[in-house]
Amino acid sequence: MKKLNTEHLNSENTFKTSGVAALSAGHATHDTYTGFLPALLPLFIKYLFLTKTEAGLLSVFTQAPSLVQPVIGHMADKKNLYKIVFFTPAIAAVLMSLTSMASNFWILALILVLVGFNSSAIHAVGPVITGKLSGNNLGKGMSFWMVGGELGRTLGPVIVVSAVHIAGFKNIYWLMFAGIAMSVFLYARFKKLTIEHVKHPDSLPLKKALLQMRRIMIPLSVFLFIRSFMMVSITTFLPIYLTERGEGLFFAGAALSILEAAGMAGALSGGSLSDKLGRRVVLFSSAVSASLLMLIFTLSKGIFMLPVLLLLGFAAFSITPVIMALVQESFPANRALANGVYMAASFVLRSVVVVVVGVLGDRLGLQTAYFVSSAAMAAGIIVIFFLPKK
């Protein structure tokens, strides 16, 4: 059995394509299933008689367990937790395929909380392992990881809407088998690999590490909060926004997939470009473009929304791998903890914004919420200058 040290997992500092690709595939499968939720929201509203605020809260239930991500990350800096990534696609598949059977809001909420804990596990540990397999190309590795997520969220809405069309809303449980198969594949791919943990010589205790992280995490959290208005609007609420404007459910699901497909290209480009041009340069150009495109999309109608959505998805999603690379390279001695703190902050702030956008949608209309999101993204550009250049 081959034994490797986590800190020397990639001692040559080269990009391990096969390992990164396998983890990215697992991420894609996991996020395919969690990607069901936005496309199913109009049906949950219809069959469970939910308000838009309640529909927004469903996303909060999947995000709330992200609070445990720093704990998982801190444990991952000390112990071998990489194997938990194997099981997350299967768990997500089973749970999300059963959501249509929920008889009321609270049962659905319970299922989604479990989905959230499972999601916390893969997002706390997966990026760190991917980063170690990426060598000196950390931005590229985070791009691959994000492409997996974007691919999953691209396929998820189309798959679940097609399944509803073919078998009916209450009969989508059979979709779970692909996720189970992916977990079997990941186990077979990595079962002969044992990662022996050795503590990084510069690793700090939890309290000191968190204090050190403030210089980056505080401005980063402000940026994440502001950016979340745009991201929540164009993902969680996009199908509802389009159906309210008279488009059909299939068009709404397809539009979400178009957005995610463009986001996949943006994620692949953003991290790699930031390796060459610098993190701050890519963040600035992407944020400016996304703010303008969000405004143009809100003013567009019908088929003309789709090309704008392509460009918006590319710009908006190119930001994430840059941030992930920035976080991991800023705290090499506590990578998993830093990634966990970032992911927890991202998910918690997003959860808050989901509720805010839902309330705005109920009281003022989603189009107004979209205008607010565009303005917020423009304001967030200032915060980028408080982040490291590299």
C-alpha positions as CSV (number, residue, x, y, z in Angstrom):
1,M,0.0,0.0,0.0
2,K,1.3,3.4,-1.0
3,K,1.8,5.7,2.0
4,L,2.0,9.5,1.5
5,N,2.3,12.4,3.8
6,T,-0.4,15.1,3.4
7,E,2.1,17.9,3.5
8,H,4.3,16.1,1.0
9,L,1.4,14.6,-1.0
10,N,2.7,16.4,-4.0
11,S,6.4,16.9,-3.2
12,E,7.2,17.6,-6.8
13,N,4.7,20.5,-6.8
14,T,3.3,19.3,-10.1
15,F,-0.4,19.2,-11.1
16,K,-1.8,15.6,-10.5
17,T,-4.4,15.6,-13.2
18,S,-6.0,12.2,-12.5
19,G,-6.4,12.8,-8.8
20,V,-7.7,16.3,-9.2
21,A,-10.1,15.1,-11.9
22,A,-11.5,12.3,-9.8
23,L,-12.2,14.6,-6.9
24,S,-13.7,17.2,-9.2
25,A,-16.0,14.4,-10.6
26,G,-17.1,13.6,-7.1
27,H,-17.8,17.3,-6.5
28,A,-19.8,17.5,-9.7
29,T,-22.0,14.5,-8.7
30,H,-22.6,15.9,-5.2
31,D,-23.6,19.3,-6.6
32,T,-25.8,17.8,-9.3
33,Y,-28.1,16.7,-6.5
34,T,-27.9,19.8,-4.4
35,G,-28.6,21.7,-7.6
36,F,-32.0,20.2,-7.8
37,L,-33.3,22.6,-5.1
38,P,-33.6,25.9,-7.1
39,A,-35.4,24.2,-10.0
40,L,-37.8,22.4,-7.6
41,L,-38.7,25.6,-5.7
42,P,-41.7,26.5,-7.9
43,L,-43.0,23.0,-7.3
44,F,-42.5,23.2,-3.6
45,I,-44.3,26.5,-3.6
46,K,-47.2,24.9,-5.5
47,Y,-47.6,21.6,-3.7
48,L,-46.7,22.8,-0.2
49,F,-48.3,26.2,-0.5
50,L,-45.2,28.1,0.4
51,T,-44.5,31.9,0.3
52,K,-41.4,33.2,-1.4
53,T,-39.8,33.8,2.0
54,E,-40.5,30.2,3.0
55,A,-39.0,29.0,-0.3
56,G,-35.9,31.1,0.5
57,L,-35.7,29.5,3.9
58,L,-35.3,26.1,2.3
59,S,-32.0,27.2,1.0
60,V,-31.1,28.5,4.5
61,F,-31.7,25.0,5.9
62,T,-29.1,23.6,3.5
63,Q,-26.6,26.4,4.4
64,A,-27.0,26.5,8.2
65,P,-24.9,23.3,8.9
66,S,-22.0,25.1,7.3
67,L,-21.3,26.5,10.7
68,V,-19.5,23.3,11.5
69,Q,-17.1,23.6,8.6
70,P,-14.3,25.4,10.7
71,V,-14.6,22.5,13.2
72,I,-14.3,19.9,10.4
73,G,-11.4,21.9,8.9
74,H,-9.5,22.2,12.2
75,M,-9.9,18.4,12.7
76,A,-8.7,17.8,9.1
77,D,-5.5,19.7,9.9
78,K,-4.9,17.2,12.7
79,K,-6.4,13.9,11.5
80,N,-7.1,12.1,8.2
81,L,-10.6,13.0,7.2
82,Y,-10.3,12.7,3.5
83,K,-12.3,9.5,3.3
84,I,-15.5,11.3,4.2
85,V,-15.4,12.8,0.7
86,F,-16.1,9.3,-0.8
87,F,-19.5,9.1,0.8
88,T,-20.9,12.5,0.2
89,P,-22.2,12.0,-3.4
90,A,-24.3,9.0,-2.3
91,I,-25.7,10.7,0.7
92,A,-26.7,13.8,-1.3
93,A,-28.2,11.6,-4.0
94,V,-30.5,9.7,-1.6
95,L,-31.6,12.7,0.4
96,M,-32.3,15.0,-2.6
97,S,-34.1,12.3,-4.5
98,L,-36.5,12.0,-1.6
99,T,-37.4,15.6,-1.2
100,S,-40.5,15.3,-3.5
101,M,-42.0,12.9,-1.0
102,A,-42.0,15.4,1.8
103,S,-45.6,16.0,3.0
104,N,-45.0,19.3,4.6
105,F,-42.6,22.2,5.0
106,W,-40.9,20.9,8.2
107,I,-40.2,17.4,6.8
108,L,-38.7,19.0,3.8
109,A,-36.6,21.3,6.0
110,L,-35.3,18.3,8.0
111,I,-34.2,16.6,4.8
112,L,-32.4,19.7,3.7
113,V,-30.6,20.2,7.0
114,L,-29.1,16.7,6.6
115,V,-28.2,17.7,3.0
116,G,-26.5,20.7,4.5
117,F,-24.3,18.7,7.0
118,N,-23.3,16.4,4.1
119,S,-22.4,19.4,1.9
120,S,-20.3,20.9,4.8
121,A,-18.2,17.7,4.9
122,I,-17.3,17.7,1.2
123,H,-16.7,21.4,1.0
124,A,-14.5,21.6,4.1
125,V,-12.2,18.7,3.1
126,G,-12.4,18.4,-0.7
127,P,-10.8,21.7,-1.7
128,V,-7.8,21.1,0.6
129,I,-7.0,17.7,-0.8
130,T,-7.4,19.2,-4.3
131,G,-5.1,22.0,-3.4
132,K,-2.4,19.6,-2.2
133,L,-2.7,17.6,-5.5
134,S,-2.3,20.9,-7.5
135,G,1.3,21.8,-6.5
136,N,2.3,25.3,-7.5
137,N,-0.9,25.7,-9.6
138,L,-3.2,26.3,-6.7
139,G,-5.5,28.6,-8.7
140,K,-5.8,26.0,-11.5
141,G,-6.6,23.3,-8.9
142,M,-9.4,25.4,-7.4
143,S,-10.6,26.1,-10.9
144,F,-10.9,22.3,-11.5
145,W,-12.7,21.9,-8.2
146,M,-15.1,24.7,-9.0
147,V,-15.7,23.4,-12.5
148,G,-16.9,20.2,-10.9
149,G,-19.3,22.1,-8.8
150,E,-20.5,24.2,-11.7
151,L,-20.9,21.2,-13.9
152,G,-23.1,19.6,-11.2
153,R,-25.2,22.7,-10.8
154,T,-25.5,22.9,-14.6
155,L,-26.8,19.4,-14.9
156,G,-28.9,19.3,-11.8
157,P,-31.7,21.5,-12.9
158,V,-32.0,20.0,-16.4
159,I,-31.9,16.4,-14.9
160,V,-34.5,17.0,-12.3
161,V,-36.9,19.0,-14.5
162,S,-36.6,16.3,-17.1
163,A,-37.3,13.6,-14.5
164,V,-40.3,15.5,-13.3
165,H,-41.5,15.8,-16.9
166,I,-41.0,12.0,-17.6
167,A,-42.0,10.4,-14.3
168,G,-43.8,13.1,-12.3
169,F,-42.8,15.2,-9.3
170,K,-43.4,12.4,-6.8
171,N,-41.4,9.8,-8.7
172,I,-37.9,11.2,-8.9
173,Y,-36.4,8.8,-6.3
174,W,-34.8,6.7,-8.9
175,L,-32.3,9.5,-9.6
176,M,-30.3,8.5,-6.5
177,F,-28.5,5.6,-8.1
178,A,-26.0,7.7,-10.0
179,G,-24.8,9.3,-6.8
180,I,-24.3,5.9,-5.2
181,A,-22.3,4.8,-8.2
182,M,-20.0,7.8,-7.9
183,S,-19.3,7.0,-4.2
184,V,-18.4,3.4,-5.2
185,F,-16.0,4.8,-7.9
186,L,-14.3,7.2,-5.5
187,Y,-13.7,4.4,-3.0
188,A,-12.3,2.2,-5.7
189,R,-10.1,5.0,-7.0
190,F,-8.5,6.0,-3.7
191,K,-8.9,2.9,-1.5
192,K,-5.2,2.0,-2.0
193,L,-4.0,5.4,-1.0
194,T,-3.3,6.0,2.6
195,I,-2.5,9.6,3.6
196,E,-0.3,9.7,6.7
197,H,-0.9,12.9,8.6
198,V,2.1,15.0,9.9
199,K,1.4,18.3,11.6
200,H,2.7,21.3,9.7
201,P,5.7,22.8,11.7
202,D,4.1,26.3,11.6
203,S,0.6,25.1,12.4
204,L,-1.1,27.3,15.1
205,P,-3.5,26.5,17.8
206,L,-7.1,27.1,16.9
207,K,-7.5,30.5,18.8
208,K,-4.2,31.9,17.5
209,A,-4.9,30.8,14.0
210,L,-8.3,32.4,14.0
211,L,-6.9,35.7,15.3
212,Q,-4.2,35.6,12.5
213,M,-6.9,35.1,9.9
214,R,-8.8,38.3,10.8
215,R,-6.7,40.5,8.5
216,I,-8.0,38.6,5.4
217,M,-11.2,37.1,6.6
218,I,-12.9,40.4,7.8
219,P,-12.6,42.2,4.4
220,L,-13.3,39.0,2.6
221,S,-16.5,38.4,4.6
222,V,-17.7,41.9,3.7
223,F,-17.0,41.2,0.0
224,L,-18.8,37.8,0.3
225,F,-21.8,39.4,1.9
226,I,-22.2,42.0,-0.8
227,R,-21.5,39.5,-3.6
228,S,-24.1,37.1,-2.2
229,F,-27.0,39.4,-3.2
230,M,-26.1,38.9,-6.9
231,M,-25.3,35.2,-6.5
232,V,-28.5,34.4,-4.6
233,S,-30.6,36.3,-7.1
234,I,-29.2,34.6,-10.2
235,T,-29.2,31.1,-8.7
236,T,-31.7,30.4,-6.0
237,F,-34.3,32.8,-7.3
238,L,-33.7,32.7,-11.0
239,P,-36.4,30.1,-11.8
240,I,-39.0,32.0,-9.7
241,Y,-38.0,35.3,-11.3
242,L,-38.4,34.0,-14.8
243,T,-41.7,32.2,-14.1
244,E,-43.0,35.4,-12.6
245,R,-42.1,37.2,-15.8
246,G,-44.2,34.7,-17.8
247,E,-41.6,32.1,-18.8
248,G,-42.3,28.4,-18.5
249,L,-40.7,26.0,-15.9
250,F,-38.6,24.3,-18.6
251,F,-37.3,27.7,-19.9
252,A,-36.5,28.7,-16.3
253,G,-34.7,25.4,-15.6
254,A,-32.8,25.7,-18.9
255,A,-31.8,29.3,-18.1
256,L,-30.4,28.2,-14.8
257,S,-28.4,25.5,-16.6
258,I,-27.1,28.1,-19.1
259,L,-26.0,30.3,-16.3
260,E,-24.2,27.4,-14.6
261,A,-22.6,26.3,-17.9
262,A,-21.2,29.7,-18.4
263,G,-20.1,29.7,-14.8
264,M,-18.2,26.5,-15.3
265,A,-16.2,28.2,-18.1
266,G,-15.6,31.2,-15.8
267,A,-14.5,29.1,-12.9
268,L,-12.0,27.2,-15.1
269,S,-10.6,30.5,-16.4
270,G,-10.6,32.6,-13.2
271,G,-8.3,30.5,-11.0
272,S,-5.8,29.9,-13.8
273,L,-5.7,33.5,-14.8
274,S,-5.1,34.6,-11.2
275,D,-2.0,32.3,-11.0
276,K,-0.5,34.5,-13.8
277,L,-2.1,38.0,-13.3
278,G,-2.6,38.1,-9.6
279,R,-5.7,37.5,-7.4
280,R,-6.8,41.1,-7.0
281,V,-6.6,41.9,-10.8
282,V,-8.9,39.0,-11.7
283,L,-11.3,39.8,-8.8
284,F,-11.6,43.5,-9.8
285,S,-12.2,42.8,-13.5
286,S,-14.8,40.1,-12.8
287,A,-16.7,42.1,-10.2
288,V,-17.0,45.2,-12.5
289,S,-18.2,43.0,-15.4
290,A,-20.7,41.1,-13.2
291,S,-22.2,44.3,-11.8
292,L,-22.8,45.8,-15.3
293,L,-24.1,42.5,-16.7
294,M,-26.5,42.0,-13.8
295,L,-28.1,45.4,-14.6
296,I,-28.3,44.6,-18.3
297,F,-29.9,41.2,-17.6
298,T,-32.6,42.8,-15.3
299,L,-33.5,45.2,-18.0
300,S,-33.7,42.5,-20.7
301,K,-36.7,40.5,-21.8
302,G,-37.5,37.1,-23.3
303,I,-34.9,35.4,-25.5
304,F,-32.5,38.4,-25.2
305,M,-31.9,37.5,-21.5
306,L,-30.0,34.3,-22.5
307,P,-26.8,35.8,-24.1
308,V,-26.6,38.2,-21.2
309,L,-27.0,35.3,-18.8
310,L,-24.1,33.6,-20.5
311,L,-21.7,36.5,-19.9
312,L,-23.0,37.1,-16.4
313,G,-22.4,33.5,-15.4
314,F,-18.9,33.6,-16.8
315,A,-18.0,36.8,-14.9
316,A,-19.8,36.0,-11.6
317,F,-18.5,32.5,-11.2
318,S,-14.9,33.3,-12.1
319,I,-14.5,35.0,-8.7
320,T,-14.9,31.9,-6.5
321,P,-11.7,29.9,-7.4
322,V,-9.6,33.0,-7.0
323,I,-10.9,33.6,-3.5
324,M,-10.4,29.9,-2.6
325,A,-6.8,30.0,-3.8
326,L,-6.2,33.3,-2.0
327,V,-7.4,31.8,1.3
328,Q,-5.4,28.6,1.1
329,E,-2.1,30.2,0.1
330,S,-2.5,32.9,2.8
331,F,-2.6,30.3,5.5
332,P,-0.5,27.3,4.4
333,A,0.0,25.9,7.9
334,N,-3.8,25.8,8.6
335,R,-5.2,25.2,5.1
336,A,-8.2,23.1,6.1
337,L,-9.1,25.5,9.0
338,A,-8.8,28.5,6.8
339,N,-10.9,26.8,4.0
340,G,-13.5,25.8,6.6
341,V,-13.8,29.3,8.0
342,Y,-14.1,30.7,4.5
343,M,-16.7,28.2,3.5
344,A,-18.7,28.7,6.7
345,A,-18.6,32.5,6.3
346,S,-19.7,32.1,2.7
347,F,-22.6,29.8,3.4
348,V,-23.8,31.7,6.4
349,L,-23.7,35.1,4.7
350,R,-25.4,33.6,1.7
351,S,-28.1,32.2,4.0
352,V,-28.8,35.6,5.5
353,V,-29.0,37.1,2.0
354,V,-31.4,34.4,0.8
355,V,-33.9,35.6,3.4
356,V,-33.3,39.2,2.6
357,V,-33.8,38.7,-1.1
358,G,-36.9,36.6,-0.4
359,V,-38.4,39.4,1.7
360,L,-37.5,41.9,-1.0
361,G,-39.2,39.7,-3.6
362,D,-42.4,39.3,-1.5
363,R,-42.7,43.1,-0.7
364,L,-41.2,44.9,-3.7
365,G,-40.9,42.2,-6.4
366,L,-37.9,40.2,-7.6
367,Q,-37.0,42.7,-10.3
368,T,-36.3,45.3,-7.6
369,A,-34.2,42.8,-5.7
370,Y,-32.2,42.2,-8.9
371,F,-31.5,46.0,-9.2
372,V,-30.4,46.1,-5.6
373,S,-28.1,43.1,-6.2
374,S,-26.4,44.9,-9.1
375,A,-25.8,48.0,-7.1
376,A,-24.5,46.0,-4.2
377,M,-21.9,44.3,-6.4
378,A,-20.8,47.6,-7.7
379,A,-20.2,48.8,-4.1
380,G,-18.3,45.7,-3.3
381,I,-15.6,46.5,-5.7
382,I,-14.0,48.9,-3.2
383,V,-13.5,46.0,-0.7
384,I,-11.2,44.2,-3.2
385,F,-8.5,46.7,-2.6
386,F,-8.2,45.5,1.1
387,L,-7.4,42.0,0.0
388,P,-3.8,40.7,-0.9
389,K,-2.7,41.2,-4.5
390,K,-1.4,37.6,-4.9
